[in-house]
Every structure is written in structure tokens, then in C-alpha cells.
């Protein structure tokens, strides 16, 4: 054992405070300093704006990749108040941009739940070389600017304004990130996903980086997950089962859409508060329970199973099954090392009941269609 004294003592401890902590350890807040972290900045600012729509105070959100390497996120909401909030008051936009551990907004079924638990805007500000804010409110336009998280000037009135809304534009810091090039397709995939999962959302993504080849996509799907499943096949599948239902027992809602197509693969995708749950969880287990119960009952009614045969198992429920299971909860509980699995116990029972009832009605409405679905159920489920 070495007899040399350990040079580490209290004098070597560095206390990082405020946004300086984010700049010194960016990976702790955005996951990486590569493309993944770069895109996370966009999702954080966009999520703040999208909550305006879900809260009923805005109708549209536009995200623009600007020609000078920035990203602009605009909403047509009421316009966020600037200044500083007093004790006990709701945070202003300036608070959310500059105070790292400002209290997080209450998460409920209207929350997208994709960010840093309320830290998003301050983290984006800290990791941007420049960030500007324009607020249109009460007939006045006010602006605010930051450089690497530090306010460059006090809020200023810059003239009258028609309508209301907030625009946040930021330029990621080249001192932090390994790349400053955004992928339009990566961003479009996530915004399309959010629009399918939240039928109220109206999102436009525009790319102005190449004047010779501008791009723009609008994501708005009033049919929700049902539209999503219908578009998975070409041409769109005509027999999509879709429903949404609220349950007090799980303090939230469940939306399910599914169909059986020509593909031999089984694809079940699940979400909780619009957050992908790649590890599954109680909502996905409930979906499979309900599906198995409905198919078992139908198989027995059509004498495809005898009283002595076991029930169909939830493990595999038919070749070509494509489904989306989305729950929105007031108190979501995520489990796993990367928080990718839903743990709320009551959800399983509620989702199973909803799926069983709706699928049973659908199967009874058309015996021929029901027989075709049951024919896809592999014999291994009868073991």
C-alpha cells in the first residue's frame, strides 16, 4: 500500500452553481454533445411551446431551421410575461431561462413529459452562444437577449404588436457541441409522432438553410393514433380499430389503435404522456391481456377452441398485428435505468378492460373478419 499522501482535499472541490454547471457538464443535461444532444435542445424549446396548445392558450407552433444555423420556435399563445416572479407566483419566461432549479410545472395528462423535469429552457439558454426572445402581449412587442446564458440587455420595448405569442430563437454553442448541423428528418419524425399522439397539436417544421431547396412539413392529425396506424400501410388500411377512453381508476386516459395487415411481423408501440416506453410496462401488458381475452372468447364462440383448450396467450396475438398504445396519466411512474417502462399498477387492469370491450364489439360486428383475424393467431398460442 502506498505511503504517499493523498493530495486531494477540500481545497480541490469545485462547487458549480447555476447555468455554469450545465456548461461544465452538458452531457448530464442533454445526454451528449453530439447530434442527440443538439436535437434535444430543439425538443425542449418546442415542448414548452406545445404545452401552450395542450393547455388551450395557443393553436399553432412553428419551428424553423434558420439560414444562419439557429432554430426559431414560435407560438400564437398569449405571450409569456417577462421580468421576475415574486414569491409564490408562477415562473416568468425569464425565470425559466435563467434559474436552473426553478420549480418544475405540475406534470399531468396534458404534459408531454419529454424533458428535464422543468429544467429545459434554462439548459437550452446555457448551451447556446446566443438566445433571443420576442414576446407579443397586450399590443406591445418586447425583446430579450442572452449570450451563453447571461442576459446581454434588459427587456426592451421594440414597438407595437399585432396579435400575441412568443418566439424563442437560439444558436447552439460551438464550444459545447461537436456538430451544429440539425437533421430535418430526425426532428420531423419526433414532431410527427407527437402530432399523432396529441390530436390537438398543429406543428409546422420549416428548413430555410438552403434557399435553393427549402422544406416545410405540417403535422396535424385529428384522428390521432388511428390516423397513425392507417398510414402504416400503403394504401391506408381500411380496418383500423381505434378508441380513446378515460378511467378514474388510473387517473388518466388510454388511446389504442390497431389492425392486422399483410406483414408477418408483430409491431406494438407504447407511450406514456407522449414519451416512448421502449421497455413496455403496465399499459402494454394490459393491451395484450385485453387482446388475448377478446380473441379467446371469440375463438370459443366460433368453436375454434374447445372447453378443454387453454386460453390464447398474450405473448403473440397474430401475424401482421400493428398497434399503438398511448396512456396519458396525471401521475405517471417510470421505471428502469433509463426510465423507459411504465409502472402504474392500475393501468394494466383499465387498459385490459377497454381493449377487451372494444375489440369484442368489433369482432362481433363481422364474423367473417373475426375469422380472418383468428386465422392469423399462431398455433403456438394454444400451447
N, C-alpha and C positions, 0 to 999 in steps of 0.2 A: 504493500500500500504506500502510495507516495506521501512523503512528509512535507511536500511543498505547500505553502499556504494558499488557500483559495482566494484569488484576487477579487471575487465577486462579493460586493457588499451593498448596503443601502444607497451608497453614492452613485451606483451604476443603474439604479432603477429610473426609468423614464416614464413619467406619467403623461399619457396622451389625453388631451381634452378636446371636446367639441369636434369640429369638422377636420381638425388636424389628424385625429385618429383614423378617419376614413382615408385620407390621402396617404398615410403611412402604411396602412394595411387594407388596401382596396379589395383584395380577394375575400376578406371576411364579410364584405357587404354586397358585392355583386358577383361573387363566385369565381371570377377570373379577370385578368386584364386583357384577355383575348376577345374574340368575336362574341362569345357568350355574354361576357360582362358588358360589352359595348351595347348589345341589343337589350340587355336588362335595363339600361338607362331609359331607353325609349318606352319600354313596357311600364316602367314606374311612372313616368310623366303622363303617359296615356291613361293608365289606370286611374289616376287622380281625376282626369277629365271625364272618363267614362262613368265614374261614380256620380257625376252630375246628372247624367241621363238616367241612371238607375234610381237616383233619388228624386227624379221628376222635375229637376230645375234646368235641364238642358235637353235639346233634341238631337244635336249632331256633334260629332267630333271629327276634326280633320288633322291628319298627321302628314307633314311634308318633309321630305329629304331635300334640303336646300342645296343650291349650286355651290355654296361656299363651305360645305361639309357639316352644316348644322342640321338640327332637327327642330321643327316647329310644331307644337301641338296646340290647336285652337278649339275652344268650345263656345257655344252660344248660350251659356248659362247666365246667371245673374251678375257675374263678375265678383271675384274674391275680394274681400276687404284687405287693404294693406295696413301698415302700422303694426303696433304690438298689442296683443291681447292682455287684458288685466287678469288678476287672479280670479279663477273660477269661470272665465269666459272661454268660448270656443277659440281654437287657434286661428290666427290670420294666416294668409298666404306667406307673409314674411316670417312668421314663426316657423312654419313648416319647412321653409327653405333654409333656415339658419340654425335651428335648435335640433340637435341630433336625437335627443331622447325626449322630445315633446310627447305628451301622452298620445297614444295611438287612438284613432277613431274606433268606436264600438263596431266589432265585426258581427254581422248578422247575415241573413239570407240574401240581402242585396249586395253584399261585399264580394268583390272578385277574388279576394284572398290570394293574390299572387305576389305580393311584395314583401317588404322588410318590416311588417307589423307596424306601419306608420312612419318608418324612417325614410321612405322613398325619396321625397323631394329634396331633403337635406343631403342625402347621399349623392344624388344627381348634381346638385349645386357644387358639392365638394370636389367632384371628379370632372368638372367642366372647366375649361380655360376661361369660358365666358358664358353667362346665362342672363337673358333678359326677360322681363315680364311686361306685358301690356294688359291693363285692366280697363274695360269699358263698363262704367257703372254710374248711374244717376246722371246721364248725359255728359259725363266727363271722361276723358282718356288720361290715365296715369301710367307712368312707366317707372321701371326699377331695373338696375343692372348690378351684376356681381362679377367678380373676377376671382376664380379659384375659391369660391365660397365666401369671399369677403365683399361686402357691399361697396360698390365703386362710387355711388352717389345716393343721396336721399331720394325717396319717391318724388317724382315731379309731375306736375300737370302739363300735358303737351297739347291740350286743345279739347274741343267738344267731341262727342262720340254719338254715333247713331247706334241704337240697339245696345246690347250688353254682351259680355263674355270675357274670357281670359285667354291670352296667348302666352305660352312659355316656349322660348327658343333657347337651345343650348348647343354648345360646341364641345365635344369630348376633349379632354386634355391629352395632348401628345406625350406629355411627360409621364402619364399614367398608363395609357393603353398601347398595346403592341400593334394594333391596327385601328384605323379610323374609318374604315370602309364598311358601311352598312349593307346587309343583304336585303334587297327588296322582297325576295321570295320568303325568307325566314320571317320577316315582320308580317308579311301578308298571311302566312299560314296561321300565325297566332291570332291575328285580328279576325280572320275568317272564323276560326274556332270560337272565339269569344262571341261573335255575332250569331253563330248558330246556337250557342248555349244560352244566349240572352236576346230574346226576340225583340226587345225594346231598343237595342243598340243600332245606331246608324253611324258607320265609320267609313271615312274615306282616306286612303293611303295614296299619296302622290309623290312621284320621284322627279325632281327638277334638276338632277345633277347633270344630265346630258341634254342640252337644248335640242339636239337633233333627234332624240328619241325619248320624249317624256312618257311617263307611265302613270296611270291612275286606276285604282280599283275601288269600288264601293262595296261594302259588306253590310247587308241588311237582309235578314231572313225572318219574316213574320211568322213562318211556320215552325221556327225553332229546330229542334233536333229531328223532327220529321222531315224537314227540307234536307237536312244533312244526309240522312240515310237514303232518301230518294235520289240524291245526286251522286251517290257512291257507284251507281250502275249507269251504264250508257246503252240504251236510253234509260231515263229515270224509271225506277221500279214502281209498278202500279200498286203493289200490295204491301204498303208500309203500315205497320201498326204503330200508332203514336198516341200518347196521352200525357197529361200533367195532373197531379193530384196533391192536395195539401193534407198533412197529417199533424194533428196537435200532439200526438204521441211521440213524434220525433222532432217536433218544433221546426218544421220546415216543409219543403215540397219535394216531390220526385217527378222527374220527367224522363220518359222512356220512349225510344223509337227503335223498331227492329223490323227486319224482313229476312226471308230466306231467298237467296239468289242462286245463280248457277255455279258460283265458285265452290270449291270443295273445302275451303278454309273456314274457320270459325273466328270471327273478329268481334270482340266485346270490348268497348272502350268506356271507361268510367271517369266521372268528375265529381268533385265536391266543392261547391261555391266557385265553380268555373276553374278550379285547379285540377290538373290531370292527376289521377290517382293510379299510377302505373303499378303500384303494389296491390291494387284491389282494395278490399275492405268490406265492411258490412253491407254497403249498398250493392256491391257486385254479388256478394253471396246471396242476398235477398232476391236479386234478379234471377239468379239461377234456381233458387228454391221455388220461386213462383212459376217459372217456366216449366220446371220439371213436374210440379203439381198439376198444372193445367194440361200438359201433354199426357201425363199418366192417366188422368181422368178421362180424357178424350179417347185414348187408346183402349181403355177398358169399355167405354161406351160402344166403341166400334168392334169390340171383341177381338182386338189385336193382342190384348193381354188377357190371360185367364185369371180367375181369382187367386190361383196359386203362384202366379208370376210376381216377381218383385217389382216395386215401382221403378220408373226410369230414374237414373241418377243425374244429379245436376252437373256432373263433370263435363259431359259433352251433350249438346242439345240439338244436333242436326247439322249436316254438312251445308255450308253456304250461309250460316247464320251471321248476320251483321247487326250489331246493336250499339246504341249509346245509352248509358245510364247516368243521369245527372241529378244530384240532390243539392238543394240549397238550404242550409241549416243556420239557425240563429246562433248555435254554439257548436261549430264543427270541432272534432277531436282528431288530430292527425297523429299517426304512429309511424314507427320505423326510423332508421338512421337518417333518411332524407325526407321524412315526413310525407311519404307518398302513399300511405294506406289510411283509410278512414276507420275510426274505431268506435263511433257512436253505436252502442248496442241496440237501442230501439229501432234503428234504421232498418235492420235486417228484416224484422217482422213486418214493418209497414210496407217496405218495397215488395216483399214477397206477396203480401195480400193484394196490393194494387196490380202487380203483374198477373197473378193468377186470375183475378176477376176480369181484367180487360182482355187477356188472351183467350179465356174461356168463351167470352161473348163473341169474339172474332172467329173462333173455331166453330162454334155452333151456327154461325150465320151462313156458313158454306161448307157442308160436309165433304165436297169434292176437294176443296182447297185444304181442308183439315187432313184428309187422307194423304195428299201430296206432301204436306209438312211431316207427317208421321213416317212416311216412307224414307225421309232423309235421316231419321233418327237411327244411328248405327246400332247394330245388334249388340255391341259391347255394353250398351247401357242397360241391357236386360240381364246382365250377369248378377 
